[in-house]
């Protein structure tokens, strides 16, 4: 799974999806319901870091695999929707395992 760049993109996509869900928990429950205004600071920074790594890997994957812009846009849009990266994962895994030039 840790093959560059698609394997690392898959890993960062899953980490991004998980960190996004955790961030939503802190933003909704801890901040809004419990009233803790500082609850999203640390999870937000962690998610931002993971998301930045994801975007860099998306660029490298798009370049190396010669993805059309529509494929890269689909992967990017899935990163903005909670739980969508988990539904995208089988497609990326199939592409990584079935690609004749996988690294």
TORKEBA-90661 format. One record per atom (N, C-alpha, C): residue in three letters; y, z, x. Coordinates in steps of 0.02 Angstrom, whole numbers, padded with zeros to 5 digits, always signed. Atoms other than C-alpha are relative to their C-alpha. Last residue first. Layout:
<atoms>
AlaYZX ...
</atoms>
This chain:
<atoms>
Unk-00001-00026-00069 Unk+00041-00438+00280 Unk-00048+00057+00009 Unk-00018-00071-00002 Unk+00003-00533+00121 Unk-00010+00026+00071 Unk-00036-00016-00061 Unk+00005-00722+00151 Unk+00019+00074+00002 Unk+00037+00022-00060 Unk-00133-00768+00027 Unk+00035+00019+00065 Unk-00040+00046-00039 Unk-00053-00661-00110 Unk-00037-00020+00064 Unk+00020+00069+00011 Unk-00181-00586-00227 Unk+00037-00050+00042 Unk+00072+00010-00015 Unk-00173-00406-00169 Unk-00021-00073-00005 Unk+00015-00019-00069 Unk+00017-00397-00158 Unk-00073-00014+00018 Unk-00032+00048-00044 Unk+00046-00497-00318 Unk-00016+00017+00074 Unk+00038+00062+00006 Unk-00081-00392-00413 Unk+00029-00053+00048 Unk+00063-00011-00035 Unk+00002-00233-00349 Unk-00043-00064-00001 Unk-00014+00001-00072 Unk+00173-00295-00401 Unk-00063+00008+00041 Unk-00020+00068-00017 Unk+00111-00336-00576 Unk+00014-00006+00075 Unk+00059+00044-00002 Unk+00018-00171-00591 Unk+00016-00072+00019 Unk+00044-00010-00057 Unk+00177-00076-00537 Unk-00063-00044+00000 Unk-00008+00055-00047 Unk+00295-00149-00668 Unk-00051+00003+00057 Unk+00029+00058+00033 Unk+00236-00030-00805 Unk+00004-00063+00044 Unk+00071-00013+00005 Unk+00267+00120-00692 Unk-00037-00057-00036 Unk+00034+00014-00063 Unk+00436+00050-00642 Unk-00076+00011-00002 Unk+00014+00071-00011 Unk+00484+00043-00827 Unk-00033-00014+00068 Unk+00071+00017+00006 Unk+00465+00232-00854 Unk-00016-00073+00012 Unk+00050-00052-00012 Unk+00655+00256-00871 Unk-00071-00024-00018 Unk+00029-00023+00064 Unk+00750+00091-00867 Unk-00052+00054+00015 Unk-00053-00032+00039 Unk+00865+00052-00720 Unk-00024+00030-00065 Unk-00020-00062-00034 Unk+00727+00015-00595 Unk+00053+00038-00039 Unk+00051-00052+00012 Unk+00652-00109-00717 Unk+00018+00065+00034 Unk-00011-00026+00067 Unk+00815-00206-00710 Unk-00051+00054-00017 Unk-00060-00042-00001 Unk+00796-00224-00521 Unk+00013+00031-00069 Unk+00017-00061-00036 Unk+00617-00287-00533 Unk+00060+00048+00001 Unk+00046-00038+00042 Unk+00669-00412-00666 Unk-00019+00066+00033 Unk-00040-00031+00053 Unk+00819-00467-00563 Unk-00044+00041-00047 Unk-00036-00056-00030 Unk+00708-00497-00411 Unk+00041+00037-00053 Unk+00051-00051-00016 Unk+00593-00606-00517 Unk+00033+00062+00030 Unk+00022-00031+00063 Unk+00741-00700-00593 Unk-00053+00054+00012 Unk-00047-00053+00018 Unk+00819-00729-00421 Unk-00021+00034-00065 Unk-00060+00026+00034 Unk+00667-00828-00369 Unk+00043+00059-00022 Unk-00004-00011+00073 Unk+00554-00738-00247 Unk+00060-00036-00028 Unk-00035+00056+00032 Unk+00534-00815-00075 Unk+00000+00006-00076 Unk+00047+00030+00048 Unk+00408-00681-00023 Unk+00030-00060-00036 Unk+00064+00014-00032 Unk+00504-00633+00135 Unk-00048-00037-00046 Unk-00006+00048-00055 Unk+00680-00648+00063 Unk-00068-00020+00028 Unk-00023+00062+00029 Unk+00645-00563-00104 Unk+00004-00055+00053 Unk+00057+00030+00035 Unk+00544-00429-00017 Unk+00019-00068-00029 Unk+00047+00025-00050 Unk+00685-00394+00106 Unk-00060-00034-00033 Unk-00030+00058-00035 Unk+00812-00382-00036 Unk-00049-00030+00051 Unk+00000+00055+00048 Unk+00699-00270-00140 Unk+00029-00063+00032 Unk+00067+00029+00000 Unk+00671-00161+00013 Unk-00007-00058-00049 Unk+00009+00033-00064 Unk+00858-00134+00031 Unk-00068-00034+00004 Unk-00040+00061+00001 Unk+00874-00097-00155 Unk-00006-00039+00066 Unk+00031+00049+00045 Unk+00731+00028-00150 Unk+00038-00066+00000 Unk+00057+00026-00038 Unk+00806+00117+00001 Unk-00036-00053-00042 Unk-00028+00042-00052 Unk+00968+00135-00098 Unk-00055-00031+00043 Unk-00021+00063+00032 Unk+00873+00199-00250 Unk+00029-00048+00052 Unk+00060+00039+00015 Unk+00784+00330-00144 Unk+00018-00068-00030 Unk+00029+00021-00064 Unk+00950+00392-00073 Unk-00061-00045-00012 Unk-00044+00051-00029 Unk+01032+00395-00245 Unk-00027-00026+00066 Unk+00012+00062+00036 Unk+00883+00489-00318 Unk+00043-00057+00028 Unk+00067+00023-00019 Unk+00895+00621-00183 Unk-00015-00066-00035 Unk-00003+00026-00069 Unk+01083+00637-00207 Unk-00068-00027+00022 Unk-00039+00062+00001 Unk+01064+00652-00396 Unk+00006-00031+00070 Unk+00042+00055+00024 Unk+00925+00780-00382 Unk+00036-00067+00000 Unk+00054+00014-00047 Unk+01039+00886-00270 Unk-00047-00055-00025 Unk-00025+00017-00067 Unk+01198+00876-00376 Unk-00057-00020+00048 Unk+00018+00069-00019 Unk+01121+00866-00549 Unk+00020-00018+00071 Unk+00073+00013+00001 Unk+01113+01053-00586 Unk-00019-00070+00024 Unk+00020+00022-00066 Unk+01292+01092-00531 Unk-00074-00022+00003 Unk-00035+00060-00020 Unk+01364+01101-00707 Unk-00020-00027+00069 Unk-00008-00005-00072 Unk+01233+01224-00769 Unk+00031-00065+00026 Unk-00070-00005-00020 Unk+01262+01228-00957 Unk+00011+00008+00075 Unk-00009-00065-00031 Unk+01084+01266-01010 Unk+00071+00011+00027 Unk+00025-00053+00044 Unk+01076+01123-01135 Unk+00013+00069+00029 Unk-00027+00003+00069 Unk+01187+00993-01051 Unk-00022+00059-00043 Unk-00073+00005+00003 Unk+01162+01030-00866 Unk+00026+00005-00072 Unk-00035-00051-00040 Unk+00985+01097-00855 Unk+00076-00002-00009 Unk+00020-00068+00015 Unk+00908+00999-00998 Unk+00042+00052+00038 Unk+00002-00016+00071 Unk+00993+00831-01000 Unk-00013+00074-00012 Unk-00062+00018+00033 Unk+01051+00803-00822 Unk+00001+00021-00073 Unk-00052-00045-00022 Unk+00908+00899-00742 Unk+00066-00014-00036 Unk+00017-00068+00021 Unk+00778+00808-00845 Unk+00057+00048+00018 Unk-00016-00004+00072 Unk+00865+00641-00819 Unk-00016+00069-00028 Unk-00073-00004+00007 Unk+00861+00671-00631 Unk+00020+00004-00074 Unk-00018-00069-00018 Unk+00674+00707-00639 Unk+00076+00009-00007 Unk+00022-00043+00055 Unk+00647+00544-00733 Unk+00018+00072+00014 Unk-00045+00014+00057 Unk+00752+00449-00606 Unk-00018+00045-00059 Unk-00062-00037-00012 Unk+00659+00532-00461 Unk+00050-00011-00057 Unk+00013-00071+00006 Unk+00493+00472-00534 Unk+00064+00040+00010 Unk+00013-00015+00071 Unk+00554+00295-00561 Unk-00011+00074-00011 Unk-00062+00007+00037 Unk+00630+00288-00387 Unk-00009+00017-00073 Unk-00040-00060-00016 Unk+00471+00356-00308 Unk+00067-00002-00037 Unk+00031-00058+00034 Unk+00370+00223-00400 Unk+00040+00064+00014 Unk-00010+00009+00072 Unk+00489+00085-00347 Unk-00029+00059-00039 Unk-00068-00022+00016 Unk+00493+00152-00169 Unk+00016-00008-00074 Unk-00005-00072-00009 Unk+00304+00140-00158 Unk+00070+00025-00019 Unk+00039-00032+00053 Unk+00298-00035-00232 Unk+00007+00076+00005 Unk-00038+00007+00061 Unk+00439-00092-00117 Unk-00036+00034-00058 Unk-00052-00051-00002 Unk+00345-00020+00031 Unk+00045-00004-00061 Unk+00032-00065+00008 Unk+00194-00123-00017 Unk+00050+00057+00001 Unk+00019-00010+00070 Unk+00300-00279-00042 Unk-00033+00069-00012 Unk-00047-00041+00037 Unk+00392-00270+00125 Unk-00024+00019-00070 Unk-00069+00021+00006 Unk+00300-00223+00232 Unk+00002-00071-00026 Unk-00014+00062-00035 Unk+00127-00155+00198 Unk+00073-00020-00012 Unk-00060-00006-00041 Unk+00119+00027+00145 Unk+00014-00062+00042 Unk-00060+00000+00041 Unk+00000+00000+00000 Unk+00063+00000+00043 
</atoms>
